[in-house]
Amino acid sequence: MSTRRIIIGISGATGFQYGVKALQMLKSLDIEVHLVISKGAEMTRRLETDYSREDVLQMADVVHPLENLGASIASGSFITLGMLVAPCSMRTLGAIAHNLSDNLLTRAADVVLKDRRRLVLMARETPLNLGHLRNMQLVTEMGGIVFPPVPALYQRPETLDDIISHSVGRALDLFGLDLDALPRWGEDIAPAGITGQRPGHHHDPLKVIS
């Protein structure tokens, strides 16, 4: 594949900013970004952010209408690194888990799974009922990765953007993308009093605290 491509799906769960942050981070990389946004996501964009629709669409290289099931990303012959859905609603999760390709977002995710490419779902809901958990299990068994955007407080975030950036950066890590600005444990981050230790590499972590 001469052109590296990735699909970004934004569905209707709260957290539209996760999808925007993914688009912003990918701008600095040599990768072609294909974007598809659900109808629910358009509503959360208006409710949660000051971004206009045009602001968001301009961040992608190619934008696909949700209803266009004949789009390039609906075919496995169109090679991509995979797809990140950020955020991923429980409705979208359920459709993907049960292979319901009723719009381009869920069809693209189905294609990624059938062609054994990387699918990462930033599932955004709490608490979870048994149906949610079973759908997560089904997606995982098919090779997808369920990646709830849980804040990494060990990096001592100072702003909401710090929290969002770290979660999205870790999700993009799963595609083998090199994000230089992402703080990493053991490289950029270490608790006070701990020197040269990696999590899980010391028999008694309490003994290394001064």
TORTORBA-57730 format. One record per residue: x, y, z of N, C-alpha, C in turn. Coordinates in steps of 0.001 Angstrom, whole numbers, plus 500000, padded with zeros to 6 digits. Layout:
% residues N
XYZXYZXYZ;...
END
This chain:
% residues 210
500849498807500000500000500000500000500886501244500000;500839502013498918501691503194498814501201504332499699;499877504464499829499293505499500669498759504873501942;499242505326503076498698504826504343497392505557504628;496366504775504980495051505345505229494487504825506541;493668505642507177492950505221508370491542505795508305;490588505052508847489198505502508892488891505990510306;488295507154510410487816507664511693486299507733511633;485656507030512554484207507103512684483865507843513971;482909508739513890482432509439515086480955509115515227;480596508436516310479198508058516511478588508887517639;477350508584518000476550509512518790476685509481520292;477683508829520847477880508878522296478426510242522714;478285510564523983478920511779524478480429511652524322;481081512768523995482524512726523782482917512976522347;482193513840521659482536514172520278483980514662520185;484471515242521282485837515772521298486884514701521057;486587513450521388487551512371521143487799512207519636;486738512262518863486896512160517428487650513337516848;487343514533517347488044515735516886489531515647517215;489841515197518404491248515086518814491992514082517929;491340512988517568491975512025516670492303512674515331;491376513453514804491613514145513535492769515129513666;492831515837514780493904516815514996495264516132515097;495325515021515823496589514312515993497088513716514683;496172513242513877496554512601512618497046513612511586;496719514886511777497134515926510842498653515997510713;499360515691511802500820515812511793501503514591511186;500735513573510822501300512335510299501064512213508796;501908511438508153501773511201506718500785510063506505;499507510383506687498469509359506592497185510009506071;496492509303505207495248509809504614494077509435505522;493331510444505930492262510233506907490905510263506215;490155509164506393488794509059505866487817509156507034;486848510046506921485950510362508038484505510039507683;483796509434508650482351509235508534481730509544509894;480662510341509879480027510823511105478568510389511124;478110509849512262476720509412512373475800510596512640;474497510366512489473514511419512760473517511788514242;473669510799515106473737511079516540474935511924516899;476044511693516203477257512467516469477072513932516085;476293514191515044476018515577514665475292516295515804;474427515591516490473713516191517615474653516477518780;475532515518519111476457515752520222477472516842519878;477823516971518596478707518072518206478086519417518577;476792519565518267476109520825518567475952521037520065;475708519966520805475463520070522241476745520278523048;477833519646522625479027519571523464480180520463523024;480149520949521801481308521698521304480875522965520583;481869523788520285481639524995519487482069524792518036;482424523558517679482847523281516304481646523311515362;481823523933514217480818523822513167481068522521512417;480092522077511660480264520868510852481426521052509877;481522522251509292482582522528508324483961522464508981;484057522951510242485326522895510974485838521459511047;484928520546511367485306519146511566485650518481510234;484826518714509233485046518061507941486380518466507321;486809519700507565488064520182506984489290519500507581;489124518809508715490248518133509352490577516797508683;489670516305507850489881515010507187490284515220505738;490952514208505178491307514250503757490127513889502877;489342512912503336488161512464502585487012512306503575;485846512869503221484647512748504063483604511947503296;483042510931503969482068510061503332480690510259503953;479659510482503151478295510557503681477895509247504354;477162509366505434476780508188506212475952507201505396;475165507697504452474258506847503682474930506186502481;476162506548502172476814506065500948477463504701501161;476679503661501016477206502307501206478058501848500019;478171502687499006479051502380497890480379503100497972;480674503700499115481925504443499290483123503500499280;484290504056499068485516503246499018485726502437500289;485449503034501444485714502361502715484715501246503009;483720501071502131482765499976502281483267498696501627;484455498754501025485018497584500344486354497187500947;486548495888501096487807495385501619488963495550500658;488661495775499382489732495981498410490387497354498566;489735498239499307490299499549499608491108499393500898;492413499355500779493265498970501908493487500135502869;493283499856504141493525500834505203494267500159506351;494786500978507275495363500433508508494279499903509420;493059500403509239491956500008510093491071501195510397;490344501090511492489335502091511815489280502352513315;489205503629513667488980504063515048487608504701515117;486773504221516040485470504845516283485565505576517614;485502506913517541485755507737518720484806508939518753;483842508929519657483496507843520574482630506795519869;482447505680520553481601504612520036480389504464520944;479210504733520401477979504601521180477621503124521358;476761502835522311476313501463522514475466500982521336;474788501890520662474033501521519461474996501069518365;476056501835518154477047501480517140477772500197517520;478136500062518784478765498828519255477894497618518954;476594497729519270475685496616519039475565496258517564;475505497281516708475408497031515272476657496337514751;477819496772515222479080496149514791479168494714515303;478771494513516562478856493179517168477992492169516423;476883492645515838475949491729515173475956491901513654;477026492522513138477235492631511686476073493313510965;475522494339511581474414495083510975474984496286510235;475230496110508964475844497171508155474763498093507600;474068498795508510472925499601508100473290501036507740;474549501401507935475040502695507460476529502538507170;477145503580506631478540503437506204479486503251507378;479169503849508527480060503705509680480130502236510116;478977501615510277478978500218510726479442499274509620;479176499629508356479669498809507246481197498848507180;481769500042507336483224500164507294483865499352508423;483254499387509603483772498611510733483682497111510443;482594496688509820482419495281509467483485494834508476;483783495701507503484825495398506513486182495254507185;486482496155508116487761496088508836487886494762509575;486806494327510202486845493054510927486994491868509982;486236491865508885486277490695507996487624490562507302;488312491696507089489616491643506449490763491609507462;490414491387508726491399491205509801492323492416509958;491735493593509856492473494821510128492125495313511526;492778496369511956492616496829513329491366497690513487;490481497285514398489293498062514749489374498407516225;489337499696516531489401500168517912488151500988518203;487423500589519230486174501248519593486326501939520950;486276503262520935486338504011522196484920504076522767;484511502950523361483148502793523868482899503749525024;481821504499524910481561505573525870480172505399526469;480121504722527629478862504537528354479174504034529747;478362504403530711478498503880532066477223504200532850;476756503275533703477243501903533862476857501051532653;477448499862532591477202498952531482476203497873531882;475242497602530989474360496477531277474900495209530618;474221494103530834474740492827530348474791492787528821;473840493448528168473861493489526712475094494207526188;475467495323526825476675496047526431477903495142526555;477995494464527691479162493615527953479233492451526959;478089491874526644478077490774525680478487491260524287;478054492455523922478458493006522630479961493278522593;480509493751523701481960493962523781482697492638523635;482158491585524246482787490267524121482760489789522668;481620489981521994481514489549520599482519490279519713;482626491591519885483576492368519087485002491914519359;485314491657520620486658491215520990486969489861520383;486001488962520401486209487632519821486411487705518308;485890488749517681486076488924516230487381489635515894;488125490062516925489410490687516682489446492182516924;488304492777517273488280494200517578488819494482518970;489108495738519224489605496166520535488636497187521120;488116496889522298487246497826523003488127498682523902;488095499969523690489029500883524338488256502037524999;487669501809526170486991502915526855487994504019527189;487642505280526980488582506378527249488673506692528742;489350505815529471489512505976530922490672506938531188;490473507979531984491559508945532239492775508289532870;493954508659532397495216508165532964495713509213533964;495310509078535196495616510106536190497073510088536621;497795508996536317499210508939536697500045509986535971;499522510519534877500270511564534180499964512959534733;499107513010535765498743514265536424498253515314535410;497178515017534714496672515959533719496237517270534368;496490518352533689496135519669534203494891520239533534;494552519718532366493397520222531635492587519064531070;491355519382530670490526518375530009491180517924528711;491837518841528021492510518483526777493629517475527021;494324517585528160495360516602528504494763515198528594;493607515094529233492956513800529425492514513218528084;491871514041527273491387513588525977492557513197525076;493605514028525070494758513769524203495425512442524546;495565512159525838496231510920526229495413509700525830;494092509747526042493244508613525676493275508360524170;493141509416523387493138509259521938494516508833521441;495566509390522021496915509000521638497179507528521877;496714507023523009496896505597523304496096504726522340;494903505208521954494102504460520983494802504415519629;495377505539519209496088505574517927497378504770517973;497945504618519165499118503750519339498852502348518796;497623501895518942497273500532518567497342500295517063;497469501373516295497628501259514846499100501353514435;499989501407515422501409501498515125501835502869514650;501060503891515018501375505251514600502281505915515627;503248506677515170504247507288516028503813508700516419;503376508857517663502927510153518164503950510660519180;504822511534518740505930511984519579505476512725520828;504343513403520746503916514254521860503224513485522983;503022512183522813502288511408523812503173511069525006;502824511531526228503616511184527409503563509679527675;504721509102527992504784507653528175505427507298529510;504845506305530152505360505808531421506751505213531210;507684505572532086509046505065531992509925505872531074;509317506775530285510090507647529409509928509108529824;508668509544529890508383510931530247507738511063531624;507160509945532128506380510006533362506920508994534355;507139509430535596507494508517536691507094509182537993;506468508431538916506072509019540184507275509513540975;507056510523541800508130511047542647508659509948543558;509979509837543645510585508852544532510870507525543870;510445507346542608510699506090541906511641506370540748;512763505683540719513769505912539685514073504616538954;513999504660537651514421503513536839513566502279536998;512306502446537446511448501286537623510323501317536598;509985500174536056508834500047535177507703499379535947;506463499777535689505347499117536371505372497614536124;505267496834537215505244495390537074506611494742537018;507692495549537141509044494993537026509780495016538360;509054495190539463509693495171540774508868494283541687;509524493430542443508802492468543251507979493137544341;508495494216544912507771494906545972507822496405545698;506789496972545022506837498374544646506944499303545844;506468498875547011506506499759548184507933500061548612;508877499177548324510247499350548758511001500386547944;510438500804546813511158501782545988510683503199546274;509734503356547194509228504681547532510057505243548672;510653506404548452511503506994549472510683507773550498;
END
